[in-house]
Structure formats: structure tokens, C-alpha cells
Amino acid sequence: MKQLLFIALLTLLTNAYAEEIKPFTSDGCSTFPDGTFEQQQLWLNCCTVHDKAYWRGGTYQQRLDADLALKNCVAEVGEPLIAQLMLAGVRVGGSPYWPTKFRWGYGWSYFHGYTSEPSIDDEE
């Protein structure tokens, strides 16, 4: 019985990594506003770049780097407090283990998790 369970698990994991990534999509800043009342898309570009990293997924360190880049980008447009709030939100809500459409590696079928492989090229 244990051998059968092991083979089934191994097959599922192999299939998960053999799949193809879905086309890139972005929902802007997901459940967070894309900007202020006065400038409604002030940090939208920051979120789109962040979405590109989240779409393709990768290692834990790549996710941390993407989240810190989002924080820095939002701070650079003049919103350092918002940047800190967004960082907290993506660190909690962006885990690859949540079955959400904005999780780390959302371009892959759920459950993809973190990978130790290099990320795919931006052109895909």
C-alpha cells in the first residue's frame, strides 16, 4: 500500500513540473488599490512588474526579492507607508500554498509551490 501511495505521489509531482505555464495575466494590485484617490494608477506599474514575477514563480528567494522590489517601487513613487503595508500583504497573502489567483507561481496549475529551478525567461 505504501508503495502504491508513493508511486501516485511521485506521478503527481512529475506531472506538476512537466506542465506548461499559462499566458501572463495581471490584475493590477489584486485586492489592493492601484493608486491614491488623486492618482488612481500611481503604483500600478509596480504591481504589474510584481505580477510578472509572481506569475512565473520560482524559488523562495526570488519571491522575497520580488516583494522587496514592489516595496521599493511603491516607496519611490512617494508612498513609503503604503509600500510597507503592501509588503506585509504580499508576504502573507502571496504564498504559493494558498489556492488563490494571485499566489506565487499563479501561471502554473495549483499546487506548484516553490521551485529550485531557475525561472523562465521574461519573453514567455
TIVEX-623891 format. One record per residue (C-alpha): residue number from 0; residue in one letter; x, y, z. Coordinates in steps of 0.05 Angstrom, whole numbers, plus 5000, padded with zeros to 4 digits. Example, Ala and Ser with C-alpha at 12.3 -4.5 7.8 and 13.67 -1.06 7.14 Angstrom:
<atoms>
- 0	a	5246	4910	5156
- 1	s	5273	4979	5143
</atoms>
This chain:
<atoms>
- 0	m	5000	5000	5000
- 1	k	5057	5048	5017
- 2	q	5090	5034	4951
- 3	l	5026	5049	4913
- 4	l	5017	5115	4951
- 5	f	5090	5134	4937
- 6	i	5082	5120	4862
- 7	a	5018	5161	4859
- 8	l	5051	5219	4895
- 9	l	5113	5215	4850
- 10	t	5069	5215	4788
- 11	l	5031	5277	4812
- 12	l	5095	5315	4827
- 13	t	5126	5296	4760
- 14	n	5063	5319	4723
- 15	a	5062	5385	4761
- 16	y	5133	5402	4737
- 17	a	5122	5378	4666
- 18	e	5064	5425	4654
- 19	e	5066	5488	4613
- 20	i	5057	5557	4642
- 21	k	4993	5594	4625
- 22	p	4997	5661	4587
- 23	f	5014	5721	4631
- 24	t	4957	5759	4662
- 25	s	4956	5815	4712
- 26	d	4900	5841	4757
- 27	g	4940	5902	4777
- 28	c	4947	5906	4852
- 29	s	4899	5848	4864
- 30	t	4855	5865	4924
- 31	f	4894	5930	4938
- 32	p	4881	5997	4904
- 33	d	4925	6013	4843
- 34	g	4938	6084	4869
- 35	t	4911	6142	4910
- 36	f	4844	6178	4901
- 37	e	4882	6234	4864
- 38	q	4927	6188	4824
- 39	q	4888	6124	4814
- 40	q	4944	6086	4779
- 41	l	5003	6114	4818
- 42	w	5036	6047	4834
- 43	l	5000	6003	4783
- 44	n	5065	5993	4743
- 45	c	5098	5968	4807
- 46	c	5043	5917	4815
- 47	t	5046	5895	4742
- 48	v	5121	5882	4747
- 49	h	5108	5845	4813
- 50	d	5053	5804	4779
- 51	k	5102	5782	4725
- 52	a	5149	5753	4778
- 53	y	5091	5720	4815
- 54	w	5062	5691	4750
- 55	r	5126	5654	4733
- 56	g	5143	5635	4806
- 57	g	5209	5605	4826
- 58	t	5248	5599	4890
- 59	y	5232	5627	4958
- 60	q	5289	5678	4950
- 61	q	5261	5701	4882
- 62	r	5194	5714	4916
- 63	l	5227	5753	4972
- 64	d	5266	5794	4921
- 65	a	5202	5808	4881
- 66	d	5165	5830	4944
- 67	l	5222	5876	4965
- 68	a	5225	5905	4894
- 69	l	5150	5920	4899
- 70	k	5160	5955	4966
- 71	n	5218	5996	4938
- 72	c	5179	6015	4875
- 73	v	5119	6040	4914
- 74	a	5164	6078	4962
- 75	e	5199	6110	4902
- 76	v	5133	6139	4876
- 77	g	5127	6174	4943
- 78	e	5086	6126	4985
- 79	p	5133	6093	5036
- 80	l	5077	6076	5086
- 81	i	5035	6044	5032
- 82	a	5098	6007	5009
- 83	q	5106	5976	5079
- 84	l	5032	5957	5081
- 85	m	5037	5925	5012
- 86	l	5099	5886	5032
- 87	a	5063	5857	5093
- 88	g	5003	5839	5049
- 89	v	5042	5802	4995
- 90	r	5085	5766	5046
- 91	v	5023	5737	5079
- 92	g	4975	5732	5020
- 93	g	5023	5712	4964
- 94	s	5044	5645	4989
- 95	p	5046	5590	4935
- 96	y	5007	5547	4984
- 97	w	4944	5589	4981
- 98	p	4895	5568	4926
- 99	t	4887	5639	4900
- 100	k	4894	5671	4832
- 101	f	4949	5718	4858
- 102	r	4994	5667	4893
- 103	w	5068	5657	4878
- 104	g	5072	5617	4813
- 105	y	4999	5631	4793
- 106	g	5017	5618	4720
- 107	w	5024	5545	4737
- 108	s	4968	5498	4760
- 109	y	4958	5494	4835
- 110	f	4997	5462	4872
- 111	h	5064	5484	4842
- 112	g	5098	5512	4905
- 113	y	5168	5538	4905
- 114	t	5219	5511	4856
- 115	s	5294	5505	4859
- 116	e	5299	5513	4783
- 117	p	5317	5579	4750
- 118	s	5256	5619	4729
- 119	i	5234	5620	4657
- 120	d	5253	5678	4611
- 121	d	5211	5741	4612
- 122	e	5194	5731	4539
- 123	e	5147	5674	4553
</atoms>
